[in-house]
Structures are given as structure tokens and as C-alpha cells.
Amino acid sequence: MEKEREREAECVISTFAKLSKICSC
């Protein structure tokens, strides 16, 4: 489950991820 946490952190840092709605931040 550590990968999920890393993805969440990447999502918060990456604005593109938010725009692409890759994760639910």
C-alpha cells in the first residue's frame, strides 16, 4: 500500500494529475 501513498503525494504535487483526475485529491 506504500505505492498508493506515493501516488497520492505525486498527485498533490502534480497539478496535471489533478486536472487529469488521475487521483481524487
Biopython code that builds the backbone (N, CA, C, O; Angstrom):
import numpy as np
from Bio.PDB.StructureBuilder import StructureBuilder

atoms = [
    (1, "MET", "N", (0.855, -1.209, 0.000)),
    (1, "MET", "CA", (0.000, 0.000, 0.000)),
    (1, "MET", "C", (0.886, 1.254, 0.000)),
    (1, "MET", "O", (0.377, 2.375, -0.012)),
    (2, "GLU", "N", (2.186, 1.064, 0.013)),
    (2, "GLU", "CA", (3.063, 2.242, 0.009)),
    (2, "GLU", "C", (3.009, 2.939, -1.341)),
    (2, "GLU", "O", (3.167, 4.156, -1.436)),
    (3, "LYS", "N", (2.785, 2.149, -2.376)),
    (3, "LYS", "CA", (2.717, 2.761, -3.716)),
    (3, "LYS", "C", (1.522, 3.704, -3.795)),
    (3, "LYS", "O", (1.592, 4.755, -4.432)),
    (4, "GLU", "N", (0.444, 3.327, -3.152)),
    (4, "GLU", "CA", (-0.737, 4.195, -3.175)),
    (4, "GLU", "C", (-0.421, 5.519, -2.495)),
    (4, "GLU", "O", (-0.850, 6.580, -2.949)),
    (5, "ARG", "N", (0.317, 5.449, -1.425)),
    (5, "ARG", "CA", (0.674, 6.691, -0.705)),
    (5, "ARG", "C", (1.577, 7.538, -1.586)),
    (5, "ARG", "O", (1.423, 8.758, -1.643)),
    (6, "GLU", "N", (2.501, 6.912, -2.261)),
    (6, "GLU", "CA", (3.409, 7.667, -3.134)),
    (6, "GLU", "C", (2.606, 8.328, -4.250)),
    (6, "GLU", "O", (2.887, 9.458, -4.650)),
    (7, "ARG", "N", (1.615, 7.616, -4.737)),
    (7, "ARG", "CA", (0.806, 8.164, -5.832)),
    (7, "ARG", "C", (0.035, 9.369, -5.307)),
    (7, "ARG", "O", (-0.092, 10.379, -5.999)),
    (8, "GLU", "N", (-0.467, 9.267, -4.117)),
    (8, "GLU", "CA", (-1.234, 10.399, -3.556)),
    (8, "GLU", "C", (-0.326, 11.617, -3.445)),
    (8, "GLU", "O", (-0.727, 12.732, -3.777)),
    (9, "ALA", "N", (0.892, 11.399, -2.979)),
    (9, "ALA", "CA", (1.832, 12.511, -2.833)),
    (9, "ALA", "C", (2.132, 13.110, -4.206)),
    (9, "ALA", "O", (2.179, 14.329, -4.370)),
    (10, "GLU", "N", (2.331, 12.236, -5.182)),
    (10, "GLU", "CA", (2.617, 12.729, -6.534)),
    (10, "GLU", "C", (1.431, 13.521, -7.056)),
    (10, "GLU", "O", (1.593, 14.528, -7.745)),
    (11, "CYS", "N", (0.245, 13.056, -6.721)),
    (11, "CYS", "CA", (-0.971, 13.721, -7.197)),
    (11, "CYS", "C", (-1.054, 15.119, -6.594)),
    (11, "CYS", "O", (-1.383, 16.080, -7.290)),
    (12, "VAL", "N", (-0.762, 15.230, -5.332)),
    (12, "VAL", "CA", (-0.840, 16.534, -4.675)),
    (12, "VAL", "C", (0.197, 17.482, -5.269)),
    (12, "VAL", "O", (-0.060, 18.674, -5.436)),
    (13, "ILE", "N", (1.363, 16.942, -5.583)),
    (13, "ILE", "CA", (2.435, 17.780, -6.123)),
    (13, "ILE", "C", (2.141, 18.131, -7.584)),
    (13, "ILE", "O", (2.371, 19.258, -8.023)),
    (14, "SER", "N", (1.636, 17.163, -8.314)),
    (14, "SER", "CA", (1.402, 17.378, -9.751)),
    (14, "SER", "C", (0.033, 17.986, -9.999)),
    (14, "SER", "O", (-0.991, 17.377, -9.686)),
    (15, "THR", "N", (0.017, 19.172, -10.554)),
    (15, "THR", "CA", (-1.276, 19.800, -10.855)),
    (15, "THR", "C", (-1.903, 19.119, -12.061)),
    (15, "THR", "O", (-3.127, 19.065, -12.186)),
    (16, "PHE", "N", (-1.068, 18.603, -12.939)),
    (16, "PHE", "CA", (-1.577, 17.932, -14.129)),
    (16, "PHE", "C", (-2.389, 16.711, -13.721)),
    (16, "PHE", "O", (-3.406, 16.402, -14.342)),
    (17, "ALA", "N", (-1.946, 16.019, -12.684)),
    (17, "ALA", "CA", (-2.668, 14.838, -12.205)),
    (17, "ALA", "C", (-4.064, 15.254, -11.753)),
    (17, "ALA", "O", (-5.047, 14.559, -12.010)),
    (18, "LYS", "N", (-4.133, 16.384, -11.085)),
    (18, "LYS", "CA", (-5.449, 16.856, -10.620)),
    (18, "LYS", "C", (-6.345, 17.160, -11.829)),
    (18, "LYS", "O", (-7.524, 16.808, -11.850)),
    (19, "LEU", "N", (-5.766, 17.813, -12.816)),
    (19, "LEU", "CA", (-6.559, 18.178, -13.999)),
    (19, "LEU", "C", (-6.986, 16.911, -14.745)),
    (19, "LEU", "O", (-8.096, 16.837, -15.272)),
    (20, "SER", "N", (-6.097, 15.921, -14.785)),
    (20, "SER", "CA", (-6.415, 14.675, -15.479)),
    (20, "SER", "C", (-7.301, 13.794, -14.609)),
    (20, "SER", "O", (-7.812, 12.772, -15.068)),
    (21, "LYS", "N", (-7.481, 14.190, -13.354)),
    (21, "LYS", "CA", (-8.323, 13.420, -12.429)),
    (21, "LYS", "C", (-7.814, 11.988, -12.308)),
    (21, "LYS", "O", (-8.598, 11.040, -12.261)),
    (22, "ILE", "N", (-6.485, 11.844, -12.259)),
    (22, "ILE", "CA", (-5.902, 10.507, -12.105)),
    (22, "ILE", "C", (-6.189, 10.000, -10.696)),
    (22, "ILE", "O", (-6.504, 8.828, -10.494)),
    (23, "CYS", "N", (-6.074, 10.915, -9.718)),
    (23, "CYS", "CA", (-6.376, 10.525, -8.334)),
    (23, "CYS", "C", (-7.405, 11.504, -7.773)),
    (23, "CYS", "O", (-7.631, 12.573, -8.340)),
    (24, "SER", "N", (-8.008, 11.137, -6.685)),
    (24, "SER", "CA", (-9.012, 12.025, -6.085)),
    (24, "SER", "C", (-8.378, 12.797, -4.943)),
    (24, "SER", "O", (-8.429, 12.381, -3.786)),
    (25, "CYS", "N", (-7.771, 13.946, -5.291)),
    (25, "CYS", "CA", (-7.142, 14.748, -4.240)),
    (25, "CYS", "C", (-8.114, 15.846, -3.839)),
    (25, "CYS", "O", (-7.805, 16.655, -2.963)),
]
sb = StructureBuilder()
sb.init_structure("model")
sb.init_model(0)
sb.init_chain("A")
sb.init_seg("    ")
for serial, (resi, resn, name, xyz) in enumerate(atoms, 1):
    if name == "N":
        sb.init_residue(resn, " ", resi, " ")
    sb.init_atom(name, np.array(xyz, "f"), 0.0, 1.0, " ", f" {name:<3s}", serial, name[0])
structure = sb.get_structure()
